[in-house]
């Protein structure tokens, strides 16, 4: 386990010792960030990205389940997220480290592609599909963190 993953895992355990995982000062012990109380349960942060229009975060909820939360890019994570999707899956894209996370919401599919080997255009991409038709493709402008 990489040392950054170990640190994040230890911080997640700290969530167990707080009432509902949310501290009195409004920060989530698992991340040390201000985070909307609805998201500050027991989880391990996986990634947080800034795209042109969104702040996207993915959390590992355990048992191979992932949670997607997003905000408009001008909002704070202490605000209620615009969208929260659960039961996402991790998909490995070959052996070079590229991978993505998939989340489903009725006729919509949200994908966050992490790029280690590629064109160098961006460290990742947010895709949204409606009935298998791509309706959004935004490169990551800022990779705030990634643990996997």
N, C-alpha and C positions, 0 to 999 in steps of 0.2 A: 504494500500500500504506500503510495507516495505520501510524503510528510504533510503536504497540504490537505490531502484527504483525511489523514489521521487527525489533524487539528480540527477540521470541520466536523468530523464524527464526534470528537470529544465535546465540542461546543453544542452539538445536538443533544448529547446526554445531559448537558446543563439545563436544557428545556424541561427535562423530566422533573427537575427539582424546583421549578417555579410553578405557581398556580397558573394553569391554562397556557403555559409557555410564553407569557407576555409580562414584561416587567412593568413596574409602576411608572418609570420614566418614559414609556412608550417605545422602548427598543426591544427587539427580539433577541434573546440570549443566543440563539443559534447562529445569528449573523452579526450581532452588534449594531444592526441598522434599525432605523425607524421603519416599521413595517405594519401595515394595516392588521389589526388584531385578528381578523378572520384567517390570516395566513400564518400566524405565528404559533402553530402547533408543533408537534414533533416532526422534524424534517431535516434533511441535509441539503443545503443549497448546492445546486449543480452548475447553473450558469445564470448570468444576468447580462443582457445586451441592451444597447441603445441603437435603434434604427432611426430612419428619418421621422417616422410617425409614432413609434412605440418604444416603451420600456418593456422588455420581456424578461421574465425570470422562470426558471424551471427548478423545481425542488424534487428530491428523491424522497418519497413518502414511505419507502420500505417495501419489501416483498415485490420488487421489480415493478413498482407503480410510480408514476411521475405526475407532478402537478404543473400546469402551465398557468401563469398569471400575467396579465398585461395591462398597461396603463397608456394613455396618450403620452407622448414624449415630453409634454410640458407639465405633467403631473408629478406628484411625489408618491413614493411607495407607501407612505403612511396614509394616503388616500385609499378609498375603496377601489379595488381593481375594476377595470371595465369588463374584463372577462377572466373567469377562472374555469379551467378544464381539468378534470382528474382522470385517472386511469390511462395516462399516456404510456407509450412503450418506447424503449430504446432499440434502435436498429443499427447494427454495425454495417458499414459500407466498405467491405473489403478488409485488408490487413494493414493498411497504412495509417490507421487512426481516425480517418473520417467516419462520422456517424451522424445519426439524426434522431430526433424525438418526434413521435407522431401523436396527435391528439384529435379526437373526433367530437363534433358537435352537430348532430343532425346531418344535414347535407354538406357541412363544411369540414375540411381537414386542415389542421394547422401543423406545419412541419418546421422544425428548427434544425438546420443542417450545420454541423460543426466541420470546418474545413481545416485540416492540417496539411494535406497534400492537394495542391490545386493551382489555380492560375495566379494566386496572390492578390486577386481582386479584393477580397475581404476575408476575415476569419470565420465568417458564417453568413447564413442567409435565412430569412423568415419567408416562408411560402404559405399562402392560403389558397385552398382549392374549394370551389363550389361544384358539387357533382362531378368531380375529377377534372374540372376546367380551372386552370390557374388564374386567379383573379388578383394576386398580389405577390410581388417578389421584391423584398427589400434587403439590401446588404447590411451587415452589421457595421455601424459607424464607430462604435466604441464597445469593446469587450471589457465590461466592468469586472467580471470574474468568470472563471471556468475552472471546475475542479476535476473533471474527468477527461 
